[in-house]
Structures are given as C-alpha cells and as structure tokens.
Amino acid sequence: MKRAEYEFEFRFVLRNIEDKLARLRRKLRIVKHVLALYRSMVDPEIHWTKKVLVVGALVYFIIPTDAIPDFTPVIGLADDAAVIAAVIKTLGKNFLKYYGEGVAVGRSYS
C-alpha cells in the first residue's frame, strides 16, 4: 500500500468509525476490539507499517458491503470479526495496552 493510499484510508476511518460503532455498541463484544485498534491507529508511536494493517482492518469493518454484507442476518459481521481478530493476533501482546483506555472517537488527530 502506498503512503497516499494509506493517508486516504486513514482519513476514511476517522470520518466513519464513530457512526459504525454507535450502531453496534450495545449489540456486539467486537466493539472493545475495534476501539483498541482505533487507539493504536491514532497513537503517534506506532510504526506506520503496523498502522497499515490496522487501517485496512478498520476500513473493512466500516464498509457495509464487504465479503459478507453487514446487513446479512447473524453472519454479516462474522467476516468483520475474523479480520479484526487476525490483525489483533498479528500485532501481538504489545497491542494489549490499547484496551481499557478512554478514547475520544471523532477527535481530530494529526
């Protein structure tokens, strides 16, 4: 992924993640994992190559018409959860620090 594509997708996540999480917050346990990914995405100390993985997973999560569309009952979010889980596993134990922190979704990050 080229740097310009990464920047475009990074901004896409910043603009759209709040709406997606608001729709799912009360329904799914996946929200805590998505928030942890979001926290790592906006952490300036994380290397951009790891952020590429995170941004890709979050874009996949946000887009409703992915491999299995989100509006498909029950299994519509299963592929999203699988992608999120795979990225978290890839990031390893160092990723655990992004759980349990407060996050201001929708804030402007540079």
One Martini backbone bead per residue (centre of mass of N, CA, C, O) as a GRO file, in nm:
protein
  110
    1MET     BB    1   0.096   0.037   0.024
    2LYS     BB    2   0.066   0.352  -0.024
    3ARG     BB    3   0.082   0.644   0.137
    4ALA     BB    4  -0.170   0.778   0.004
    5GLU     BB    5  -0.365   0.546   0.062
    6TYR     BB    6  -0.333   0.547   0.364
    7GLU     BB    7  -0.432   0.838   0.413
    8PHE     BB    8  -0.712   0.797   0.299
    9GLU     BB    9  -0.797   0.562   0.492
   10PHE     BB   10  -0.749   0.706   0.756
   11ARG     BB   11  -0.966   0.928   0.707
   12PHE     BB   12  -1.203   0.736   0.670
   13VAL     BB   13  -1.200   0.631   0.957
   14LEU     BB   14  -1.237   0.899   1.108
   15ARG     BB   15  -1.524   0.959   0.970
   16ASN     BB   16  -1.677   0.645   1.023
   17ILE     BB   17  -1.651   0.496   1.304
   18GLU     BB   18  -1.865   0.622   1.486
   19ASP     BB   19  -2.120   0.518   1.342
   20LYS     BB   20  -2.065   0.215   1.358
   21LEU     BB   21  -2.038   0.196   1.669
   22ALA     BB   22  -2.317   0.307   1.745
   23ARG     BB   23  -2.475   0.061   1.614
   24LEU     BB   24  -2.299  -0.170   1.798
   25ARG     BB   25  -2.240  -0.125   2.103
   26ARG     BB   26  -2.488  -0.309   2.232
   27LYS     BB   27  -2.439  -0.590   2.056
   28LEU     BB   28  -2.114  -0.607   2.066
   29ARG     BB   29  -1.788  -0.725   2.154
   30ILE     BB   30  -1.610  -0.593   1.921
   31VAL     BB   31  -1.577  -0.297   2.012
   32LYS     BB   32  -1.321  -0.321   2.193
   33HIS     BB   33  -1.137  -0.398   1.950
   34VAL     BB   34  -1.185  -0.153   1.772
   35LEU     BB   35  -1.090   0.057   1.978
   36ALA     BB   36  -0.803  -0.052   1.998
   37LEU     BB   37  -0.735  -0.005   1.704
   38TYR     BB   38  -0.787   0.296   1.704
   39ARG     BB   39  -0.577   0.372   1.918
   40SER     BB   40  -0.337   0.270   1.747
   41MET     BB   41  -0.383   0.452   1.499
   42VAL     BB   42  -0.344   0.736   1.681
   43ASP     BB   43  -0.064   0.648   1.759
   44PRO     BB   44   0.248   0.797   1.712
   45GLU     BB   45   0.432   0.533   1.800
   46ILE     BB   46   0.330   0.381   1.566
   47HIS     BB   47   0.408   0.222   1.305
   48TRP     BB   48   0.296   0.248   0.982
   49THR     BB   49   0.290  -0.058   0.911
   50LYS     BB   50   0.083  -0.127   1.134
   51LYS     BB   51  -0.133   0.079   1.048
   52VAL     BB   52  -0.210  -0.054   0.785
   53LEU     BB   53  -0.352  -0.294   0.911
   54VAL     BB   54  -0.554  -0.138   1.082
   55VAL     BB   55  -0.689   0.028   0.861
   56GLY     BB   56  -0.782  -0.209   0.690
   57ALA     BB   57  -0.967  -0.332   0.908
   58LEU     BB   58  -1.146  -0.077   0.953
   59VAL     BB   59  -1.249  -0.050   0.669
   60TYR     BB   60  -1.382  -0.328   0.655
   61PHE     BB   61  -1.573  -0.271   0.895
   62ILE     BB   62  -1.726  -0.018   0.776
   63ILE     BB   63  -1.794  -0.156   0.526
   64PRO     BB   64  -2.102  -0.302   0.432
   65THR     BB   65  -1.976  -0.422   0.139
   66ASP     BB   66  -1.840  -0.701   0.173
   67ALA     BB   67  -1.809  -1.026   0.159
   68ILE     BB   68  -2.023  -0.995   0.403
   69PRO     BB   69  -2.283  -0.833   0.447
   70ASP     BB   70  -2.403  -0.664   0.728
   71PHE     BB   71  -2.722  -0.721   0.657
   72THR     BB   72  -2.666  -1.006   0.723
   73PRO     BB   73  -2.782  -1.223   0.918
   74VAL     BB   74  -2.546  -1.285   1.177
   75ILE     BB   75  -2.296  -1.312   0.943
   76GLY     BB   76  -2.225  -1.011   0.860
   77LEU     BB   77  -1.985  -0.984   1.102
   78ALA     BB   78  -1.789  -1.227   1.086
   79ASP     BB   79  -1.572  -1.118   0.892
   80ASP     BB   80  -1.495  -0.877   1.060
   81ALA     BB   81  -1.404  -1.037   1.312
   82ALA     BB   82  -1.180  -1.196   1.168
   83VAL     BB   83  -1.007  -0.955   1.086
   84ILE     BB   84  -0.965  -0.837   1.364
   85ALA     BB   85  -0.836  -1.089   1.493
   86ALA     BB   86  -0.593  -1.114   1.299
   87VAL     BB   87  -0.464  -0.841   1.365
   88ILE     BB   88  -0.432  -0.877   1.668
   89LYS     BB   89  -0.253  -1.127   1.650
   90THR     BB   90  -0.026  -0.991   1.483
   91LEU     BB   91   0.046  -0.765   1.699
   92GLY     BB   92   0.017  -0.874   1.982
   93LYS     BB   93   0.093  -0.801   2.315
   94ASN     BB   94   0.143  -0.489   2.271
   95PHE     BB   95  -0.169  -0.430   2.219
   96LEU     BB   96  -0.300  -0.435   2.514
   97LYS     BB   97  -0.274  -0.121   2.586
   98TYR     BB   98  -0.557  -0.046   2.416
   99TYR     BB   99  -0.708  -0.139   2.656
  100GLY     BB  100  -0.914   0.070   2.867
  101GLU     BB  101  -0.908   0.328   2.725
  102GLY     BB  102  -0.972   0.627   2.646
  103VAL     BB  103  -1.186   0.767   2.383
  104ALA     BB  104  -1.211   1.014   2.113
  105VAL     BB  105  -1.429   0.987   1.894
  106GLY     BB  106  -1.375   1.235   1.635
  107ARG     BB  107  -1.123   1.342   1.673
  108SER     BB  108  -0.854   1.531   1.594
  109TYR     BB  109  -0.586   1.396   1.404
  110SER     BB  110  -0.227   1.406   1.294
   0.00000   0.00000   0.00000
